[in-house]
Each structure stands twice: as structure tokens, then as C-alpha cells.
Amino acid sequence: MKDANEENYLMLSGVQHFRFCQRQWALIHIEQQWEENVKTIEGQFVHQKVDLPLIREKRRDKLIVRGMPVKSHELQTTGICDVVEFIEDPSGIPIMNESGTYRVVPVEYKRGKPKQGEEDVMQLVAQAMCLEEMLVCDVPVGYFFYDEIKRRVEVPITESLKNEVRALFKQMHQYFGRQHTPKVKMGKHCKSCSLENLCMPVLNEKHNVRAYMEGYL
Ligand code: SF4
């Protein structure tokens, strides 16, 4: 349950939108605009299996929790982890209703294959920061599972990535507080943007066609 001062907490998944394009984040999270394209629909399909209500499953030395709600008071965010694995480890932490101690590992499911941009990494690092704060533990690594390559990719949760996430959330809260939607910033990323059709009419008003094409190609 949220307490009163959590009403203004931002959605954790928004950090990936913000890292991808600040305007895209604002259109979704401030202006509540959304348009589905093939990528978002495929992404939802990948998440269907893992986004079921909280499920705990024990496999040998591992407890797997799916759809785990998380929050961070430092980042002022709430979200849901696709999967959190608790793996038995003598240097880990105790967890409720289980004997022994466990290390904590977030696993995020993604469509496609590893991307060049850092937007997915920011989301995983934010999840790790929530888990560290909630469970009072270290979360030194997380994983992506990509449906196209069908394997995991390890992501070290470094202090410099955490600082980047802190800076992004700070800026997101500032924009949200001012209800500020940044102007169009054209780039190659626009080609894979799920809001291209909603954003472009505004873009076309502000830029001539040549400038638009130069930024887009
Ligand atoms: S079309 Fe480009 S500028 Fe507009 S929201 Fe998408 S990525 Fe951002």
C-alpha cells in the first residue's frame, strides 16, 4: 500500500524511456500518450509469462519470485521486477519463510537481442537499487534474458551506473514537477520510437523537411 508521500513516486520502467528519449518519456508519463507498435506488442508478449501476479517457485538452491513489486524512497519510484532469484549463499541475507541465507539477483526479460543503447541497463540498475534498499543487501549483478538469443546477459551493477540512474531520476522528478515535455530532439532513435506518429506532427511544425531528414538519416 502507498503512503501519502508515495503518490508522487514515478514508474520505475519510465527510466528506460527517459534514457531513450526524454520527450518520449514525457509524452507517456506526463501527457499519458501511448501508441502500440510491433515492438511494444512483442515486448508485452515476452512479459506475459513473467508478469503474472507474485509467484514463488522453489528449485533446489534457488527461490524464484515472479512479478515482485519494488520501490525506492531514494529514487522515489515504484515498479515490478519480472523475476528476482534468491540463490542460497552463505554470505547472503535471510528471507522470510525460508531457512538459510540468499543472494539477490534481478532478471529482466526483453524482446529481441542486446541493444547498443543503455536504456535497458538503466532499468535493471534501478531495480537492483530498489532491492538493495528494501532488503538491505548488495546486488552486485543482474541479468537480461533476451527472447531472440534465448540466453542471459550479465550486467555488473556498478557505482557509476547507479549514479547515472540517480541523476536520471532527479531530472525526471524535476520535469514531472514542472509538467515539462522537452522539445523534439531528432535522431536515429526516432526510427524505433513507439510514439513516432504522435511526436512527428509537432516535429514537422517546428523543423523544415531537410533539417528533419538530416537528423533522421
Ligand atoms: S519520435 Fe523521436 S523525438 Fe519524438 S518521442 Fe520518439 S524518439 Fe523522441
Boltz pocket constraint, residues with backbone or C-beta under 6 A from the ligand:
constraints:
  - pocket:
      binder: B
      contacts: [[A, 20], [A, 21], [A, 22], [A, 23], [A, 24], [A, 27], [A, 183], [A, 184], [A, 185], [A, 186], [A, 187], [A, 189], [A, 190], [A, 193], [A, 194], [A, 195], [A, 196], [A, 199], [A, 200]]
      max_distance: 6.0
